[in-house]
Amino acid sequence: MNLHAIPNFVAAILILIAGLFVALQNRKAKTNFVFFLLTFAAFIWQGGTGLALLAKNPALALISTRIAFFGIALIPVFSYHLTLYVLEANINKILIFGYIFALLCFIPLSWTPLILNGVNTYPWGFFFKAGRLHPVFMVFFIYFMILIFSILFLSYRKEQSHLEKNRKKYFLVALVIAYIGTVDYLPTYGLRVYPFGYLTLICFVLIFAYAIIRHQLMEIEVIIKKSLVFAGMF
């Protein structure tokens, strides 16, 4: 039993619960559904990573990392998609091309040595090993990351409504902290840096939960509040 895998599984479960909670509050809302897709992709990433750390041999670890990469490849696209909905912007060509590259290029290639060329062995267990085309994916990932942060920050600066400004602030802060998890790419390139991306995801869940309760992020009517009011009246 590799204890290093436990935080990854905990993060995976927490973020999936957050995604399900948001989605079930308004099943017809596109924003809520895309948020669920984003959390599900993160769930696959952390779950696959945990399985790789538990693997007893490199072959099993490689299969697990390729499963994890399915979620990793979709995270930047889902994040951008969610940002467009939060900002009430239209679907654009950038998003469409992002889905095309992720689904038809990076994910299929991740099952070849071009994206994931085996696994590295570290004190904490087996971990991703970058292939020749992995840097191309990194360009794709960083491009969407910069794009998301820039349009969110500009919208935050221009926002006049105090409530909307707070919503966008917490959404931006939560995403920035979540994307600190890109530190997990360092051991992918052979650098002996412990991948603590699971911790940034847990922080993302906590910040998002606080924003939902405090500022009604994504216009969710929180069950906890309703229950407390009902209990008080009773």
Backbone torsions as a table, in degrees:
resi	resn	phi	psi	omega
1	MET	NA	121.6	179.2
2	ASN	-95.6	109.0	-177.3
3	LEU	-64.6	-20.9	179.5
4	HIS	-65.7	-17.9	-178.8
5	ALA	-81.8	-20.7	-175.3
6	ILE	-59.7	-48.1	179.4
7	PRO	-59.2	-34.3	178.8
8	ASN	-64.7	-42.7	178.6
9	PHE	-68.2	-38.0	177.9
10	VAL	-62.7	-46.5	179.0
11	ALA	-61.7	-41.7	179.9
12	ALA	-59.9	-45.6	-178.0
13	ILE	-67.8	-43.8	-179.2
14	LEU	-61.6	-45.1	-176.6
15	ILE	-72.2	-30.1	175.8
16	LEU	-69.0	-40.2	177.0
17	ILE	-61.2	-42.4	178.8
18	ALA	-61.2	-43.3	179.9
19	GLY	-64.2	-42.1	179.1
20	LEU	-66.4	-40.4	179.4
21	PHE	-59.6	-47.9	-179.1
22	VAL	-64.8	-44.2	-177.4
23	ALA	-63.9	-39.6	-175.8
24	LEU	-75.0	-17.2	178.5
25	GLN	-70.4	-30.1	178.1
26	ASN	-152.4	91.4	-173.4
27	ARG	-68.7	-19.3	-178.3
28	LYS	-91.1	-13.3	-177.1
29	ALA	-76.1	125.6	-179.6
30	LYS	-65.7	-36.8	-179.6
31	THR	-60.9	-45.3	-179.7
32	ASN	-63.9	-39.5	-179.1
33	PHE	-66.7	-42.5	179.8
34	VAL	-67.8	-35.0	174.7
35	PHE	-60.8	-41.3	176.9
36	PHE	-61.5	-41.8	178.7
37	LEU	-61.2	-40.1	178.5
38	LEU	-63.3	-45.8	-179.8
39	THR	-67.9	-33.4	178.5
40	PHE	-67.2	-37.8	176.3
41	ALA	-63.4	-41.5	177.2
42	ALA	-66.0	-35.3	176.4
43	PHE	-61.0	-44.3	177.8
44	ILE	-63.8	-42.4	179.2
45	TRP	-58.0	-53.1	-176.2
46	GLN	-72.3	-37.0	178.0
47	GLY	-65.4	-44.0	177.5
48	GLY	-64.5	-37.8	178.0
49	THR	-65.1	-41.6	177.6
50	GLY	-62.1	-40.0	178.1
51	LEU	-65.6	-36.8	178.0
52	ALA	-64.3	-40.0	179.2
53	LEU	-67.4	-28.4	179.0
54	LEU	-83.8	-16.0	-174.5
55	ALA	-59.3	144.4	-178.3
56	LYS	-92.3	-11.2	178.4
57	ASN	-148.9	160.0	-177.0
58	PRO	-59.6	-32.4	-178.0
59	ALA	-64.1	-46.6	178.4
60	LEU	-67.4	-37.4	179.1
61	ALA	-63.5	-38.2	-179.1
62	LEU	-66.5	-40.8	177.0
63	ILE	-61.5	-41.9	-179.6
64	SER	-65.5	-40.3	179.3
65	THR	-67.1	-33.7	178.1
66	ARG	-70.5	-33.3	173.0
67	ILE	-66.0	-43.8	179.2
68	ALA	-61.3	-36.7	-177.8
69	PHE	-65.8	-25.8	175.9
70	PHE	-56.6	-43.9	177.1
71	GLY	-71.8	-40.4	-178.8
72	ILE	-59.6	-42.6	-176.7
73	ALA	-64.7	-29.2	-176.3
74	LEU	-92.1	-16.0	-177.5
75	ILE	-57.6	-48.6	-179.1
76	PRO	-63.5	-35.2	-179.0
77	VAL	-72.6	-45.0	177.5
78	PHE	-62.7	-38.1	179.1
79	SER	-62.3	-43.5	179.2
80	TYR	-67.6	-41.6	178.1
81	HIS	-59.2	-46.1	178.7
82	LEU	-62.9	-40.6	179.2
83	THR	-61.4	-42.0	178.1
84	LEU	-60.6	-41.4	179.2
85	TYR	-68.5	-41.1	179.0
86	VAL	-61.6	-37.8	-179.9
87	LEU	-87.2	2.0	-179.3
88	GLU	56.5	40.5	178.2
89	ALA	-99.4	160.7	-179.2
90	ASN	-80.5	153.5	173.1
91	ILE	-64.1	134.3	-176.0
92	ASN	-125.0	178.7	-177.5
93	LYS	-65.4	-32.4	179.8
94	ILE	-60.0	-44.7	179.5
95	LEU	-64.6	-43.1	-179.8
96	ILE	-61.9	-46.9	178.8
97	PHE	-65.0	-32.9	177.2
98	GLY	-61.9	-44.6	177.6
99	TYR	-64.5	-40.0	-179.5
100	ILE	-62.5	-47.7	-179.5
101	PHE	-64.7	-41.9	-178.0
102	ALA	-67.1	-47.6	-173.3
103	LEU	-81.2	-34.4	-173.5
104	LEU	-105.1	-8.1	-177.8
105	CYS	-121.8	-68.3	-171.4
106	PHE	-67.7	-43.3	-178.6
107	ILE	-65.6	-47.8	176.8
108	PRO	-60.8	-40.4	-178.6
109	LEU	-70.6	-19.3	179.5
110	SER	-68.3	-14.8	176.8
111	TRP	-93.0	15.0	174.4
112	THR	-125.5	165.4	177.8
113	PRO	-67.9	-6.2	-178.1
114	LEU	-69.0	-33.7	179.0
115	ILE	-102.8	-51.0	178.6
116	LEU	-119.7	107.0	-175.4
117	ASN	-101.2	65.5	-179.3
118	GLY	87.5	-157.9	-179.9
119	VAL	-134.3	150.8	171.8
120	ASN	-92.1	153.2	177.9
121	THR	-110.1	123.4	-179.2
122	TYR	-126.6	170.1	177.8
123	PRO	-58.3	-27.1	-179.6
124	TRP	-89.5	-4.1	176.8
125	GLY	128.4	-167.6	178.8
126	PHE	-75.1	145.7	-179.7
127	PHE	-148.1	164.1	-177.4
128	PHE	-51.9	146.9	173.5
129	LYS	-128.9	121.9	-174.0
130	ALA	-70.3	140.4	173.3
131	GLY	-95.9	-174.1	-174.9
132	ARG	-63.9	-34.1	-177.0
133	LEU	-94.7	1.3	178.7
134	HIS	-60.7	-37.2	176.0
135	PRO	-59.6	-29.9	176.6
136	VAL	-64.6	-42.5	176.5
137	PHE	-63.3	-36.9	179.2
138	MET	-62.7	-37.9	175.9
139	VAL	-61.8	-44.7	177.4
140	PHE	-58.6	-47.7	-178.4
141	PHE	-63.1	-48.5	-177.3
142	ILE	-67.1	-36.4	178.5
143	TYR	-58.7	-49.1	-179.5
144	PHE	-67.9	-35.2	178.8
145	MET	-61.7	-48.2	179.3
146	ILE	-64.8	-40.6	179.9
147	LEU	-61.5	-45.6	-179.3
148	ILE	-62.8	-48.3	-177.8
149	PHE	-64.6	-38.9	-177.0
150	SER	-67.9	-46.7	-177.7
151	ILE	-71.3	-33.1	176.8
152	LEU	-67.4	-42.9	-179.2
153	PHE	-66.1	-42.2	179.0
154	LEU	-64.3	-39.8	178.1
155	SER	-66.6	-38.1	177.8
156	TYR	-62.8	-42.2	-179.4
157	ARG	-64.2	-35.8	-175.6
158	LYS	-86.7	-16.4	-175.2
159	GLU	-64.0	133.2	-179.9
160	GLN	-97.8	-32.7	-179.3
161	SER	-71.1	129.3	-178.9
162	HIS	-64.0	-41.8	-179.5
163	LEU	-64.8	-46.4	179.8
164	GLU	-65.6	-35.2	179.2
165	LYS	-63.4	-42.1	178.6
166	ASN	-67.3	-40.0	178.2
167	ARG	-59.6	-48.0	-179.0
168	LYS	-67.3	-34.0	178.5
169	LYS	-62.7	-48.5	-178.4
170	TYR	-68.6	-36.2	177.2
171	PHE	-63.1	-44.1	179.9
172	LEU	-65.4	-46.0	-179.8
173	VAL	-61.6	-43.3	-179.8
174	ALA	-61.6	-42.2	179.9
175	LEU	-68.2	-40.7	179.4
176	VAL	-60.3	-45.2	179.5
177	ILE	-65.1	-41.8	179.2
178	ALA	-60.9	-39.9	-176.9
179	TYR	-76.5	-9.3	170.7
180	ILE	-62.9	-20.7	177.3
181	GLY	-62.1	-7.5	175.8
182	THR	-64.8	-8.2	173.7
183	VAL	-58.7	-21.8	178.6
184	ASP	-65.1	-16.0	177.9
185	TYR	-76.2	-19.3	-177.4
186	LEU	-62.6	-49.7	176.9
187	PRO	-67.3	-17.6	175.0
188	THR	-62.9	-28.9	179.8
189	TYR	-101.8	19.5	173.2
190	GLY	90.4	3.0	179.5
191	LEU	-85.2	130.0	-175.2
192	ARG	-81.6	65.2	177.2
193	VAL	-113.1	123.9	-176.4
194	TYR	-62.0	127.8	-178.8
195	PRO	-78.8	102.2	-177.9
196	PHE	-104.7	28.9	179.7
197	GLY	-58.5	-29.3	179.0
198	TYR	-59.9	-34.3	-178.8
199	LEU	-67.8	-39.9	179.0
200	THR	-66.9	-32.4	177.6
201	LEU	-69.2	-38.9	176.8
202	ILE	-63.3	-42.0	176.2
203	CYS	-61.8	-39.4	177.7
204	PHE	-58.6	-45.5	-179.9
205	VAL	-63.0	-43.8	-178.3
206	LEU	-64.6	-44.3	179.7
207	ILE	-65.4	-42.0	-178.7
208	PHE	-66.2	-40.3	178.2
209	ALA	-62.8	-42.1	178.6
210	TYR	-63.2	-42.5	-179.3
211	ALA	-65.1	-35.2	178.1
212	ILE	-65.2	-45.5	-177.0
213	ILE	-73.9	-42.2	-173.9
214	ARG	-84.1	-38.4	-173.3
215	HIS	-125.7	14.7	178.2
216	GLN	50.8	47.0	179.6
217	LEU	-56.9	134.0	-178.3
218	MET	63.8	20.4	174.3
219	GLU	55.6	42.3	179.4
220	ILE	-91.7	128.6	175.3
221	GLU	-85.8	108.9	-169.2
222	VAL	-74.8	129.0	-179.9
223	ILE	-61.9	-37.0	-178.1
224	ILE	-60.3	-43.0	-179.8
225	LYS	-63.7	-45.4	-179.2
226	LYS	-62.0	-40.5	-179.3
227	SER	-65.5	-40.0	180.0
228	LEU	-66.6	-40.3	178.3
229	VAL	-63.5	-44.8	179.2
230	PHE	-61.5	-43.9	179.8
231	ALA	-62.6	-39.3	179.1
232	GLY	-64.5	-43.6	177.8
233	MET	-64.7	-39.2	179.8
234	PHE	-63.9	NA	NA
